[in-house]
Amino acid sequence: MPNGEKLLDHGVPHDLAMEVIRYARERDLHVQAYRDDRLLIERDRPEAHIYSEHAGMPLHLVPDLDGAMGPTTPKLVIVAAPATLERLLPDVRARWIGRLNAATSTPDYLEFTSIESDKSGALRFLCERLGVPQEQAAAAGDGRNDASMLAWAGLGVAVEGSPSEVIEAAQRRTIAGPGRGGIEQLAKLLLN
């Protein structure tokens, strides 16, 4: 909102966030948290800079994430090689099932969000607020964190090359990736 009002806020509770942080520390993985739109890190590692440059957010080095986060954090992100995250994903999903959402947003970002907070919930909230029926909602995505949104939307579309669970959530509807005509394909789907 222009006045800074939050419309929807489901952060990861501090105790659960610390479980993820300890998990990452034990495996020498880069993990980051957020507070007041600030990207918090406790170790200055190359992975932090990769994310910072991609997100366009400055890094805030803190002595300890435990004290810096506050009572909740919007999300936690582990940044690592894609093969490492693919190996970790089944374990973290099983470890926090029913307590946290865990999904890759890009091949090298593993995001943890509140069980109450995922993209389908955000899309549902916006549709209710704007009076848009679910069957008229459209969504496109390419990351595992998009799967619930694509499944919920009346028209969910995955970008070619997305993980198989994302393509399945979109009922196997795909569009080309960036620079290859995907926007035009999406427009045609919306107009038909």
ROKELUM-402749 format. One record per residue: x, y, z of N, C-alpha, C, O in turn; residue in three letters. Coordinates in nm, 4 decimals, m for minus. Layout:
BEGIN
PT       nc1       nc2       nc3      cac1      cac2      cac3       cc1       cc2       cc3       oc1       oc2       oc3   aa
PT         X         Y         Z         X         Y         Z         X         Y         Z         X         Y         Z  ALA
...
END
This chain:
BEGIN
PT       nc1       nc2       nc3      cac1      cac2      cac3       cc1       cc2       cc3       oc1       oc2       oc3   aa
PT    0.0846   m0.1181    0.0000    0.0000    0.0000    0.0000    0.0893    0.1245    0.0000    0.1983    0.1228    0.0571  MET
PT    0.0436    0.2310   m0.0633    0.1234    0.3533   m0.0676    0.1554    0.4088    0.0712    0.2593    0.4719    0.0901  PRO
PT    0.0664    0.3856    0.1687    0.0888    0.4385    0.3033    0.1718    0.3453    0.3906    0.1918    0.3731    0.5088  ASN
PT    0.2201    0.2353    0.3341    0.3034    0.1419    0.4087    0.2269    0.0369    0.4865    0.2876   m0.0467    0.5534  GLY
PT    0.0944    0.0396    0.4791    0.0120   m0.0585    0.5496    0.0337   m0.1977    0.4895    0.0349   m0.2147    0.3676  GLU
PT    0.0506   m0.2959    0.5769    0.0636   m0.4337    0.5316   m0.0760   m0.4921    0.5141   m0.1613   m0.4797    0.6019  LYS
PT   m0.0977   m0.5552    0.4004   m0.2260   m0.6173    0.3741   m0.2317   m0.7601    0.4266   m0.3372   m0.8067    0.4696  LEU
PT   m0.1204   m0.8283    0.4234   m0.1157   m0.9689    0.4610    0.0223   m0.9961    0.5181    0.1231   m0.9637    0.4552  LEU
PT    0.0277   m1.0550    0.6360    0.1574   m1.0780    0.6994    0.1526   m1.2071    0.7790    0.0915   m1.2130    0.8857  ASP
PT    0.2172   m1.3108    0.7266    0.2297   m1.4379    0.7970    0.3777   m1.4733    0.8010    0.4277   m1.5423    0.7122  HIS
PT    0.4464   m1.4273    0.9016    0.5890   m1.4538    0.9119    0.6184   m1.5892    0.9738    0.5311   m1.6536    1.0320  GLY
PT    0.7433   m1.6306    0.9598    0.7908   m1.7533    1.0238    0.8201   m1.7200    1.1697    0.9005   m1.6310    1.1974  VAL
PT    0.7557   m1.7903    1.2641    0.7824   m1.7635    1.4058    0.9302   m1.7860    1.4401    0.9966   m1.8719    1.3820  PRO
PT    0.9789   m1.7084    1.5338    1.1198   m1.7094    1.5708    1.1713   m1.8498    1.6024    1.2793   m1.8866    1.5561  HIS
PT    1.0972   m1.9289    1.6799    1.1462   m2.0611    1.7183    1.1653   m2.1512    1.5967    1.2641   m2.2243    1.5890  ASP
PT    1.0717   m2.1468    1.5013    1.0873   m2.2265    1.3792    1.2007   m2.1728    1.2921    1.2753   m2.2498    1.2317  LEU
PT    1.2126   m2.0416    1.2864    1.3215   m1.9819    1.2094    1.4562   m2.0282    1.2648    1.5480   m2.0579    1.1882  ALA
PT    1.4681   m2.0345    1.3952    1.5941   m2.0783    1.4553    1.6219   m2.2252    1.4259    1.7381   m2.2640    1.4136  MET
PT    1.5182   m2.3079    1.4143    1.5402   m2.4473    1.3746    1.6062   m2.4539    1.2367    1.7009   m2.5298    1.2161  GLU
PT    1.5555   m2.3738    1.1429    1.6116   m2.3719    1.0075    1.7550   m2.3181    1.0105    1.8435   m2.3714    0.9436  VAL
PT    1.7765   m2.2137    1.0875    1.9102   m2.1541    1.0961    2.0097   m2.2547    1.1545    2.1213   m2.2677    1.1043  ILE
PT    1.9702   m2.3250    1.2593    2.0593   m2.4271    1.3163    2.0860   m2.5387    1.2153    2.1986   m2.5869    1.2040  ARG
PT    1.9832   m2.5791    1.1428    1.9980   m2.6819    1.0390    2.1024   m2.6376    0.9363    2.1896   m2.7157    0.8981  TYR
PT    2.0933   m2.5124    0.8922    2.1887   m2.4605    0.7932    2.3293   m2.4491    0.8524    2.4278   m2.4842    0.7874  ALA
PT    2.3375   m2.4005    0.9744    2.4691   m2.3872    1.0394    2.5376   m2.5233    1.0506    2.6565   m2.5359    1.0216  ARG
PT    2.4625   m2.6243    1.0924    2.5191   m2.7586    1.1102    2.5742   m2.8152    0.9803    2.6614   m2.9020    0.9834  GLU
PT    2.5258   m2.7684    0.8675    2.5673   m2.8175    0.7363    2.6555   m2.7172    0.6621    2.6857   m2.7350    0.5441  ARG
PT    2.6965   m2.6113    0.7327    2.7797   m2.5048    0.6755    2.7178   m2.4470    0.5485    2.7862   m2.4272    0.4481  ASP
PT    2.5868   m2.4201    0.5543    2.5145   m2.3609    0.4422    2.4867   m2.2140    0.4716    2.4668   m2.1754    0.5868  LEU
PT    2.4855   m2.1336    0.3678    2.4469   m1.9930    0.3844    2.2966   m1.9862    0.4080    2.2187   m2.0459    0.3336  HIS
PT    2.2564   m1.9138    0.5108    2.1146   m1.8903    0.5380    2.0966   m1.7423    0.5701    2.1836   m1.6794    0.6304  VAL
PT    1.9829   m1.6883    0.5290    1.9551   m1.5470    0.5551    1.8109   m1.5305    0.5987    1.7242   m1.6124    0.5678  GLN
PT    1.7878   m1.4223    0.6713    1.6545   m1.3895    0.7208    1.6262   m1.2433    0.6854    1.7078   m1.1766    0.6219  ALA
PT    1.5109   m1.1957    0.7270    1.4681   m1.0594    0.6943    1.4033   m0.9956    0.8166    1.3440   m1.0637    0.9002  TYR
PT    1.4159   m0.8650    0.8249    1.3437   m0.7869    0.9246    1.3271   m0.6461    0.8693    1.4236   m0.5824    0.8270  ARG
PT    1.2041   m0.5994    0.8705    1.1740   m0.4635    0.8210    1.2336   m0.4395    0.6830    1.2989   m0.3378    0.6596  ASP
PT    1.2108   m0.5335    0.5918    1.2601   m0.5254    0.4536    1.4125   m0.5171    0.4437    1.4664   m0.4657    0.3458  ASP
PT    1.4802   m0.5676    0.5447    1.6269   m0.5729    0.5432    1.6715   m0.7179    0.5321    1.6185   m0.8053    0.6008  ARG
PT    1.7681   m0.7429    0.4464    1.8261   m0.8750    0.4254    1.9369   m0.8959    0.5283    2.0387   m0.8267    0.5258  LEU
PT    1.9165   m0.9915    0.6186    2.0076   m1.0144    0.7308    2.0934   m1.1383    0.7068    2.0434   m1.2446    0.6702  LEU
PT    2.2230   m1.1219    0.7284    2.3163   m1.2346    0.7205    2.4072   m1.2288    0.8424    2.4313   m1.1212    0.8971  ILE
PT    2.4583   m1.3452    0.8854    2.5524   m1.3438    0.9969    2.6941   m1.3806    0.9534    2.7881   m1.3705    1.0322  GLU
PT    2.7094   m1.4233    0.8276    2.8415   m1.4507    0.7717    2.8468   m1.3921    0.6314    2.7546   m1.4105    0.5519  ARG
PT    2.9544   m1.3220    0.6018    2.9711   m1.2596    0.4701    3.0290   m1.3648    0.3757    3.1501   m1.3864    0.3703  ASP
PT    2.9394   m1.4292    0.3018    2.9780   m1.5376    0.2119    2.9415   m1.5010    0.0685    2.8553   m1.4156    0.0475  ARG
PT    3.0046   m1.5630   m0.0300    2.9712   m1.5339   m0.1705    2.8230   m1.5551   m0.2010    2.7651   m1.4808   m0.2802  PRO
PT    2.7615   m1.6551   m0.1394    2.6194   m1.6836   m0.1639    2.5318   m1.5636   m0.1274    2.4328   m1.5355   m0.1949  GLU
PT    2.5688   m1.4932   m0.0204    2.4924   m1.3751    0.0210    2.4970   m1.2681   m0.0870    2.3963   m1.2029   m0.1148  ALA
PT    2.6120   m1.2502   m0.1468    2.6276   m1.1478   m0.2502    2.5524   m1.1856   m0.3781    2.4970   m1.0989   m0.4458  HIS
PT    2.5506   m1.3130   m0.4104    2.4737   m1.3590   m0.5269    2.3273   m1.3223   m0.5096    2.2656   m1.2665   m0.6002  ILE
PT    2.2714   m1.3540   m0.3924    2.1307   m1.3243   m0.3667    2.1071   m1.1733   m0.3633    2.0107   m1.1238   m0.4216  TYR
PT    2.1944   m1.1011   m0.2956    2.1800   m0.9565   m0.2822    2.1753   m0.8883   m0.4184    2.0925   m0.8003   m0.4417  SER
PT    2.2639   m0.9289   m0.5075    2.2661   m0.8697   m0.6414    2.1410   m0.9066   m0.7200    2.0846   m0.8222   m0.7896  GLU
PT    2.0972   m1.0317   m0.7096    1.9768   m1.0763   m0.7805    1.8531   m1.0028   m0.7303    1.7696   m0.9598   m0.8098  HIS
PT    1.8413   m0.9884   m0.5988    1.7226   m0.9261   m0.5386    1.7314   m0.7735   m0.5349    1.6309   m0.7063   m0.5116  ALA
PT    1.8500   m0.7189   m0.5577    1.8648   m0.5733   m0.5494    1.8499   m0.5219   m0.4077    1.7998   m0.4117   m0.3855  GLY
PT    1.8939   m0.6024   m0.3113    1.8821   m0.5646   m0.1704    2.0213   m0.5577   m0.1083    2.1024   m0.6477   m0.1296  MET
PT    2.0500   m0.4532   m0.0325    2.1790   m0.4491    0.0362    2.1835   m0.5521    0.1496    2.0810   m0.5875    0.2079  PRO
PT    2.3025   m0.5978    0.1783    2.3233   m0.6938    0.2864    2.3387   m0.6191    0.4186    2.3956   m0.5100    0.4235  LEU
PT    2.2874   m0.6793    0.5249    2.3053   m0.6261    0.6594    2.3680   m0.7366    0.7422    2.3012   m0.8320    0.7820  HIS
PT    2.4982   m0.7225    0.7677    2.5725   m0.8212    0.8451    2.5418   m0.7991    0.9929    2.5616   m0.6898    1.0459  LEU
PT    2.4935   m0.9037    1.0582    2.4576   m0.8962    1.1998    2.5403   m0.9990    1.2763    2.5840   m1.0986    1.2188  VAL
PT    2.5623   m0.9752    1.4066    2.6423   m1.0709    1.4837    2.5750   m1.2076    1.4971    2.6422   m1.3107    1.5020  PRO
PT    2.4413   m1.2073    1.5031    2.3686   m1.3324    1.5246    2.2251   m1.3146    1.4756    2.1564   m1.2216    1.5178  ASP
PT    2.1796   m1.4031    1.3871    2.0420   m1.3931    1.3364    1.9397   m1.4083    1.4486    1.8310   m1.3508    1.4412  LEU
PT    1.9724   m1.4835    1.5504    1.8806   m1.5066    1.6617    1.8318   m1.3743    1.7208    1.7118   m1.3562    1.7413  ASP
PT    1.9220   m1.2839    1.7478    1.8846   m1.1566    1.8071    1.8396   m1.0525    1.7064    1.7717   m0.9567    1.7431  GLY
PT    1.8754   m1.0691    1.5821    1.8475   m0.9663    1.4813    1.7101   m0.9793    1.4165    1.6561   m0.8808    1.3660  ALA
PT    1.6527   m1.1004    1.4174    1.5291   m1.1243    1.3419    1.4048   m1.0606    1.4001    1.3229   m1.0082    1.3246  MET
PT    1.3877   m1.0629    1.5276    1.2618   m1.0217    1.5871    1.1709   m1.1419    1.6044    1.2155   m1.2553    1.5868  GLY
PT    1.0436   m1.1201    1.6385    0.9530   m1.2327    1.6685    0.9177   m1.3182    1.5465    0.8845   m1.4359    1.5610  PRO
PT    0.9246   m1.2598    1.4262    0.8998   m1.3352    1.3031    0.9935   m1.2834    1.1948    1.0519   m1.1757    1.2067  THR
PT    1.0063   m1.3629    1.0890    1.0768   m1.3197    0.9684    0.9885   m1.3603    0.8504    0.9294   m1.4682    0.8536  THR
PT    0.9777   m1.2777    0.7469    0.8904   m1.3142    0.6346    0.9280   m1.4477    0.5713    0.8411   m1.5257    0.5323  PRO
PT    1.0589   m1.4730    0.5614    1.1044   m1.6004    0.5069    1.2506   m1.6174    0.5417    1.3180   m1.5230    0.5830  LYS
PT    1.2984   m1.7391    0.5244    1.4410   m1.7697    0.5331    1.4801   m1.8273    0.3995    1.3991   m1.8924    0.3336  LEU
PT    1.6035   m1.8042    0.3586    1.6520   m1.8577    0.2320    1.7892   m1.9204    0.2536    1.8798   m1.8581    0.3089  VAL
PT    1.8025   m2.0448    0.2088    1.9328   m2.1086    0.2015    1.9771   m2.0966    0.0558    1.9043   m2.1356   m0.0354  ILE
PT    2.0959   m2.0428    0.0351    2.1513   m2.0274   m0.0997    2.2656   m2.1277   m0.1125    2.3612   m2.1248   m0.0350  VAL
PT    2.2545   m2.2161   m0.2113    2.3558   m2.3200   m0.2308    2.3479   m2.3704   m0.3740    2.2595   m2.3312   m0.4501  ALA
PT    2.4406   m2.4571   m0.4095    2.4414   m2.5173   m0.5429    2.3124   m2.5953   m0.5653    2.2613   m2.6580   m0.4725  ALA
PT    2.2591   m2.5923   m0.6875    2.1345   m2.6641   m0.7161    2.1368   m2.8115   m0.6737    2.0378   m2.8609   m0.6198  PRO
PT    2.2461   m2.8811   m0.6968    2.2530   m3.0230   m0.6593    2.2405   m3.0398   m0.5083    2.1789   m3.1357   m0.4618  ALA
PT    2.2972   m2.9495   m0.4327    2.2869   m2.9546   m0.2861    2.1422   m2.9355   m0.2435    2.0926   m3.0089   m0.1581  THR
PT    2.0742   m2.8379   m0.3021    1.9357   m2.8113   m0.2642    1.8430   m2.9246   m0.3063    1.7498   m2.9580   m0.2331  LEU
PT    1.8665   m2.9835   m0.4212    1.7854   m3.0986   m0.4640    1.8001   m3.2137   m0.3656    1.7040   m3.2854   m0.3377  GLU
PT    1.9204   m3.2306   m0.3136    1.9450   m3.3373   m0.2157    1.8777   m3.3045   m0.0814    1.8269   m3.3946   m0.0146  ARG
PT    1.8769   m3.1772   m0.0416    1.8193   m3.1356    0.0860    1.6666   m3.1295    0.0853    1.6033   m3.1531    0.1882  LEU
PT    1.6075   m3.0983   m0.0291    1.4639   m3.0695   m0.0353    1.3760   m3.1777    0.0270    1.2898   m3.1436    0.1080  LEU
PT    1.3923   m3.3054   m0.0056    1.3056   m3.4065    0.0586    1.3210   m3.4092    0.2106    1.2228   m3.4271    0.2827  PRO
PT    1.4435   m3.3915    0.2591    1.4671   m3.3924    0.4036    1.3997   m3.2741    0.4715    1.3316   m3.2923    0.5724  ASP
PT    1.4172   m3.1519    0.4178    1.3586   m3.0356    0.4843    1.2066   m3.0383    0.4765    1.1394   m2.9961    0.5706  VAL
PT    1.1520   m3.0865    0.3676    1.0058   m3.0964    0.3593    0.9523   m3.1949    0.4631    0.8512   m3.1676    0.5278  ARG
PT    1.0186   m3.3081    0.4793    0.9757   m3.4070    0.5791    0.9957   m3.3537    0.7209    0.9107   m3.3740    0.8076  ALA
PT    1.1064   m3.2867    0.7440    1.1405   m3.2349    0.8778    1.0388   m3.1310    0.9262    1.0025   m3.1300    1.0438  ARG
PT    0.9933   m3.0445    0.8365    0.9039   m2.9355    0.8766    0.7629   m2.9510    0.8187    0.6896   m2.8525    0.8090  TRP
PT    0.7243   m3.0717    0.7806    0.5903   m3.0936    0.7239    0.4833   m3.0454    0.8228    0.4874   m3.0768    0.9418  ILE
PT    0.3892   m2.9696    0.7706    0.2815   m2.9169    0.8532    0.3211   m2.7988    0.9396    0.2367   m2.7426    1.0095  GLY
PT    0.4500   m2.7594    0.9363    0.4953   m2.6459    1.0177    0.5536   m2.5329    0.9343    0.5404   m2.4160    0.9705  ARG
PT    0.6192   m2.5670    0.8211    0.6772   m2.4671    0.7310    0.6603   m2.5131    0.5874    0.6565   m2.6332    0.5603  LEU
PT    0.6502   m2.4194    0.4965    0.6607   m2.4485    0.3538    0.8084   m2.4420    0.3170    0.8797   m2.3511    0.3596  ASN
PT    0.8534   m2.5373    0.2391    0.9914   m2.5365    0.1898    0.9868   m2.5651    0.0406    0.9329   m2.6670   m0.0025  ALA
PT    1.0438   m2.4745   m0.0375    1.0418   m2.4904   m0.1832    1.1542   m2.4095   m0.2448    1.1939   m2.3057   m0.1920  ALA
PT    1.2054   m2.4582   m0.3577    1.3028   m2.3791   m0.4315    1.2283   m2.2757   m0.5146    1.1266   m2.3056   m0.5772  THR
PT    1.2807   m2.1537   m0.5141    1.2235   m2.0484   m0.5992    1.3053   m2.0356   m0.7268    1.2515   m2.0023   m0.8324  SER
PT    1.4334   m2.0616   m0.7174    1.5237   m2.0756   m0.8311    1.6086   m2.1988   m0.7980    1.6059   m2.2451   m0.6839  THR
PT    1.6816   m2.2515   m0.8916    1.7580   m2.3732   m0.8604    1.8540   m2.3600   m0.7420    1.8865   m2.4599   m0.6778  PRO
PT    1.9000   m2.2366   m0.7121    1.9953   m2.2212   m0.6027    1.9405   m2.1493   m0.4794    2.0181   m2.1104   m0.3922  ASP
PT    1.8075   m2.1306   m0.4701    1.7446   m2.0681   m0.3529    1.6401   m2.1634   m0.2963    1.5453   m2.2009   m0.3652  TYR
PT    1.6579   m2.2021   m0.1712    1.5600   m2.2831   m0.0991    1.4936   m2.1935    0.0041    1.5576   m2.1487    0.0993  LEU
PT    1.3643   m2.1676   m0.0156    1.2921   m2.0735    0.0693    1.2053   m2.1469    0.1705    1.1466   m2.2510    0.1412  GLU
PT    1.1989   m2.0899    0.2904    1.1142   m2.1402    0.3977    1.0168   m2.0290    0.4354    1.0584   m1.9175    0.4671  PHE
PT    0.8884   m2.0592    0.4320    0.7858   m1.9617    0.4695    0.6894   m2.0253    0.5670    0.6871   m2.1472    0.5836  THR
PT    0.6104   m1.9421    0.6308    0.5083   m1.9900    0.7236    0.4137   m2.0846    0.6517    0.3867   m2.0683    0.5327  SER
PT    0.3641   m2.1824    0.7236    0.2678   m2.2771    0.6658    0.1416   m2.2021    0.6200    0.0683   m2.2500    0.5335  ILE
PT    0.1173   m2.0854    0.6783    0.0017   m2.0032    0.6407    0.0305   m1.9130    0.5217   m0.0584   m1.8441    0.4716  GLU
PT    0.1554   m1.9139    0.4771    0.1963   m1.8167    0.3762    0.2566   m1.8864    0.2556    0.3689   m1.9367    0.2611  SER
PT    0.1821   m1.8889    0.1480    0.2381   m1.9345    0.0210    0.1709   m1.8528   m0.0879    0.0823   m1.7721   m0.0596  ASP
PT    0.2115   m1.8729   m0.2098    0.1602   m1.7899   m0.3180    0.0126   m1.8154   m0.3468   m0.0573   m1.7247   m0.3921  LYS
PT   m0.0361   m1.9362   m0.3217   m0.1801   m1.9586   m0.3424   m0.2605   m1.8774   m0.2414   m0.3647   m1.8213   m0.2753  SER
PT   m0.2127   m1.8712   m0.1183   m0.2817   m1.7912   m0.0171   m0.2817   m1.6436   m0.0518   m0.3813   m1.5742   m0.0312  GLY
PT   m0.1697   m1.5957   m0.1047   m0.1615   m1.4551   m0.1437   m0.2552   m1.4258   m0.2615   m0.3246   m1.3241   m0.2623  ALA
PT   m0.2569   m1.5158   m0.3614   m0.3458   m1.4957   m0.4752   m0.4926   m1.5030   m0.4316   m0.5750   m1.4234   m0.4767  LEU
PT   m0.5244   m1.5973   m0.3451   m0.6611   m1.6094   m0.2929   m0.7013   m1.4809   m0.2210   m0.8112   m1.4296   m0.2421  ARG
PT   m0.6131   m1.4290   m0.1365   m0.6381   m1.3054   m0.0630   m0.6653   m1.1892   m0.1589   m0.7618   m1.1148   m0.1411  PHE
PT   m0.5799   m1.1741   m0.2603   m0.5989   m1.0648   m0.3558   m0.7284   m1.0793   m0.4341   m0.7990   m0.9810   m0.4568  LEU
PT   m0.7596   m1.2011   m0.4754   m0.8839   m1.2224   m0.5504   m1.0051   m1.1882   m0.4643   m1.0985   m1.1235   m0.5119  CYS
PT   m1.0045   m1.2306   m0.3388   m1.1161   m1.1968   m0.2494   m1.1264   m1.0462   m0.2301   m1.2357   m0.9898   m0.2346  GLU
PT   m1.0139   m0.9821   m0.2090   m1.0118   m0.8370   m0.1859   m1.0598   m0.7590   m0.3085   m1.1260   m0.6560   m0.2954  ARG
PT   m1.0255   m0.8094   m0.4286   m1.0614   m0.7392   m0.5518   m1.1896   m0.7913   m0.6157   m1.2343   m0.7379   m0.7173  LEU
PT   m1.2489   m0.8945   m0.5574   m1.3732   m0.9490   m0.6118   m1.3551   m1.0301   m0.7391   m1.4460   m1.0361   m0.8219  GLY
PT   m1.2406   m1.0919   m0.7558   m1.2141   m1.1729   m0.8750   m1.2426   m1.3191   m0.8416   m1.1810   m1.3737   m0.7501  VAL
PT   m1.3345   m1.3839   m0.9138   m1.3600   m1.5257   m0.8882   m1.2368   m1.6114   m0.9181   m1.1583   m1.5799   m1.0075  PRO
PT   m1.2212   m1.7183   m0.8431   m1.1058   m1.8066   m0.8605   m1.0905   m1.8519   m1.0047   m0.9788   m1.8557   m1.0562  GLN
PT   m1.1997   m1.8860   m1.0705   m1.1900   m1.9364   m1.2077   m1.1409   m1.8299   m1.3061   m1.1016   m1.8631   m1.4180  GLU
PT   m1.1425   m1.7022   m1.2659   m1.0922   m1.5953   m1.3518   m0.9499   m1.5519   m1.3154   m0.8922   m1.4651   m1.3808  GLN
PT   m0.8951   m1.6120   m1.2123   m0.7584   m1.5791   m1.1703   m0.6591   m1.6525   m1.2601   m0.6802   m1.7685   m1.2954  ALA
PT   m0.5519   m1.5849   m1.2962   m0.4464   m1.6457   m1.3772   m0.3129   m1.6274   m1.3057   m0.2895   m1.5270   m1.2385  ALA
PT   m0.2268   m1.7265   m1.3221   m0.0946   m1.7200   m1.2608    0.0044   m1.7945   m1.3493   m0.0301   m1.8937   m1.4134  ALA
PT    0.1271   m1.7456   m1.3518    0.2351   m1.8121   m1.4246    0.3543   m1.8204   m1.3305    0.3754   m1.7320   m1.2475  ALA
PT    0.4321   m1.9273   m1.3438    0.5482   m1.9407   m1.2576    0.6421   m2.0492   m1.3044    0.6097   m2.1288   m1.3925  GLY
PT    0.7608   m2.0507   m1.2428    0.8614   m2.1483   m1.2815    0.9322   m2.2143   m1.1639    1.0147   m2.3034   m1.1841  ASP
PT    0.9017   m2.1723   m1.0420    0.9673   m2.2288   m0.9244    0.8725   m2.3157   m0.8438    0.7505   m2.3036   m0.8546  GLY
PT    0.9302   m2.4033   m0.7630    0.8470   m2.4896   m0.6780    0.7593   m2.4067   m0.5848    0.6505   m2.4500   m0.5467  ARG
PT    0.8059   m2.2887   m0.5484    0.7250   m2.2032   m0.4626    0.6041   m2.1457   m0.5365    0.5188   m2.0824   m0.4742  ASN
PT    0.5952   m2.1663   m0.6666    0.4800   m2.1218   m0.7461    0.3727   m2.2306   m0.7602    0.2603   m2.2004   m0.8002  ASP
PT    0.4050   m2.3552   m0.7284    0.3165   m2.4685   m0.7587    0.1780   m2.4541   m0.6973    0.0785   m2.4779   m0.7658  ALA
PT    0.1687   m2.4160   m0.5709    0.0364   m2.4055   m0.5076   m0.0471   m2.2967   m0.5739   m0.1684   m2.3126   m0.5877  SER
PT    0.0141   m2.1882   m0.6145   m0.0547   m2.0783   m0.6823   m0.1072   m2.1231   m0.8182   m0.2203   m2.0917   m0.8553  MET
PT   m0.0247   m2.1966   m0.8921   m0.0661   m2.2442   m1.0241   m0.1818   m2.3425   m1.0118   m0.2736   m2.3415   m1.0938  LEU
PT   m0.1774   m2.4269   m0.9100   m0.2860   m2.5237   m0.8887   m0.4148   m2.4534   m0.8488   m0.5230   m2.4972   m0.8879  ALA
PT   m0.4056   m2.3451   m0.7718   m0.5252   m2.2764   m0.7236   m0.5899   m2.1908   m0.8320   m0.7126   m2.1837   m0.8395  TRP
PT   m0.5110   m2.1268   m0.9146   m0.5629   m2.0322   m1.0145   m0.6543   m2.1024   m1.1150   m0.6353   m2.2196   m1.1472  ALA
PT   m0.7526   m2.0289   m1.1631   m0.8375   m2.0817   m1.2690   m0.7562   m2.1167   m1.3923   m0.7864   m2.2138   m1.4617  GLY
PT   m0.6529   m2.0379   m1.4198   m0.5582   m2.0665   m1.5282   m0.4185   m2.0577   m1.4704   m0.3673   m1.9485   m1.4459  LEU
PT   m0.3576   m2.1718   m1.4489   m0.2199   m2.1782   m1.4016   m0.1315   m2.2250   m1.5149   m0.1635   m2.3226   m1.5827  GLY
PT   m0.0201   m2.1562   m1.5361    0.0687   m2.1871   m1.6478    0.2130   m2.1908   m1.5962    0.2578   m2.0987   m1.5279  VAL
PT    0.2843   m2.2977   m1.6295    0.4251   m2.3107   m1.5920    0.5135   m2.2696   m1.7094    0.4766   m2.2851   m1.8258  ALA
PT    0.6288   m2.2179   m1.6765    0.7282   m2.1836   m1.7777    0.8030   m2.3115   m1.8151    0.8412   m2.3898   m1.7281  VAL
PT    0.8236   m2.3319   m1.9456    0.8983   m2.4500   m1.9915    1.0286   m2.4618   m1.9146    1.0962   m2.3623   m1.8886  GLU
PT    1.0631   m2.5846   m1.8787    1.1855   m2.6093   m1.8037    1.1670   m2.6045   m1.6534    1.2623   m2.6259   m1.5785  GLY
PT    1.0453   m2.5767   m1.6083    1.0169   m2.5769   m1.4649    1.0280   m2.7185   m1.4102    1.0164   m2.8148   m1.4860  SER
PT    1.0506   m2.7328   m1.2784    1.0488   m2.8668   m1.2199    0.9153   m2.9362   m1.2479    0.8122   m2.8704   m1.2613  PRO
PT    0.9179   m3.0672   m1.2566    0.7984   m3.1437   m1.2940    0.6796   m3.1165   m1.2032    0.5663   m3.1139   m1.2511  SER
PT    0.7015   m3.0958   m1.0728    0.5878   m3.0700   m0.9837    0.5194   m2.9369   m1.0159    0.4001   m2.9208   m0.9904  GLU
PT    0.5940   m2.8425   m1.0714    0.5365   m2.7133   m1.1110    0.4516   m2.7325   m1.2372    0.3409   m2.6795   m1.2466  VAL
PT    0.5030   m2.8071   m1.3319    0.4284   m2.8344   m1.4558    0.3017   m2.9137   m1.4251    0.1971   m2.8877   m1.4845  ILE
PT    0.3094   m3.0094   m1.3340    0.1903   m3.0864   m1.2943    0.0880   m2.9962   m1.2272   m0.0317   m3.0098   m1.2525  GLU
PT    0.1325   m2.9044   m1.1423    0.0406   m2.8121   m1.0749   m0.0332   m2.7246   m1.1749   m0.1461   m2.6826   m1.1497  ALA
PT    0.0303   m2.6970   m1.2884   m0.0305   m2.6154   m1.3948   m0.1079   m2.7027   m1.4939   m0.1399   m2.6585   m1.6043  ALA
PT   m0.1370   m2.8242   m1.4550   m0.2096   m2.9191   m1.5408   m0.1421   m2.9333   m1.6766   m0.2081   m2.9452   m1.7798  GLN
PT   m0.0091   m2.9319   m1.6743    0.0769   m2.9527   m1.7908    0.0675   m2.8394   m1.8942    0.1143   m2.8558   m2.0069  ARG
PT    0.0076   m2.7244   m1.8578    0.0074   m2.6074   m1.9472    0.1401   m2.5349   m1.9298    0.1783   m2.4997   m1.8182  ARG
PT    0.2094   m2.5129   m2.0393    0.3377   m2.4428   m2.0325    0.3456   m2.3327   m2.1373    0.2765   m2.3355   m2.2391  THR
PT    0.4312   m2.2365   m2.1092    0.4634   m2.1302   m2.2042    0.6156   m2.1252   m2.2158    0.6868   m2.1759   m2.1290  ILE
PT    0.6637   m2.0653   m2.3209    0.8082   m2.0512   m2.3427    0.8675   m1.9590   m2.2371    0.7971   m1.8789   m2.1756  ALA
PT    0.9967   m1.9718   m2.2178    1.0667   m1.8900   m2.1199    1.0928   m1.7495   m2.1685    1.0530   m1.7127   m2.2790  GLY
PT    1.1602   m1.6702   m2.0855    1.1890   m1.5302   m2.1188    1.2601   m1.5165   m2.2534    1.3543   m1.5895   m2.2846  PRO
PT    1.2116   m1.4206   m2.3316    1.2720   m1.3916   m2.4606    1.2369   m1.4904   m2.5708    1.2909   m1.4821   m2.6811  GLY
PT    1.1457   m1.5850   m2.5416    1.1111   m1.6863   m2.6414    0.9603   m1.6897   m2.6717    0.9093   m1.7899   m2.7219  ARG
PT    0.8904   m1.5820   m2.6417    0.7503   m1.5736   m2.6803    0.6505   m1.6151   m2.5743    0.5316   m1.6270   m2.6037  GLY
PT    0.6949   m1.6372   m2.4529    0.6050   m1.6823   m2.3470    0.4943   m1.5836   m2.3132    0.3810   m1.6242   m2.2872  GLY
PT    0.5253   m1.4557   m2.3133    0.4241   m1.3542   m2.2812    0.3143   m1.3548   m2.3870    0.1959   m1.3455   m2.3546  ILE
PT    0.3541   m1.3657   m2.5127    0.2543   m1.3726   m2.6210    0.1679   m1.4982   m2.6048    0.0463   m1.4925   m2.6229  GLU
PT    0.2301   m1.6108   m2.5710    0.1538   m1.7340   m2.5492    0.0566   m1.7179   m2.4323   m0.0579   m1.7626   m2.4394  GLN
PT    0.1024   m1.6545   m2.3256    0.0156   m1.6330   m2.2100   m0.1015   m1.5421   m2.2472   m0.2148   m1.5680   m2.2067  LEU
PT   m0.0759   m1.4376   m2.3227   m0.1836   m1.3471   m2.3655   m0.2877   m1.4229   m2.4464   m0.4074   m1.4011   m2.4279  ALA
PT   m0.2447   m1.5114   m2.5356   m0.3393   m1.5904   m2.6147   m0.4234   m1.6811   m2.5253   m0.5439   m1.6949   m2.5465  LYS
PT   m0.3606   m1.7428   m2.4261   m0.4355   m1.8277   m2.3334   m0.5397   m1.7467   m2.2572   m0.6517   m1.7933   m2.2358  LEU
PT   m0.5030   m1.6255   m2.2163   m0.5955   m1.5413   m2.1404   m0.7130   m1.4940   m2.2265   m0.8248   m1.4788   m2.1772  LEU
PT   m0.6869   m1.4711   m2.3540   m0.7914   m1.4183   m2.4422   m0.8835   m1.5260   m2.4985   m0.9899   m1.4947   m2.5520  LEU
PT   m0.8439   m1.6517   m2.4871   m0.9294   m1.7606   m2.5388   m1.0270   m1.8079   m2.4346   m1.1060   m1.8985   m2.4608  ASN
END
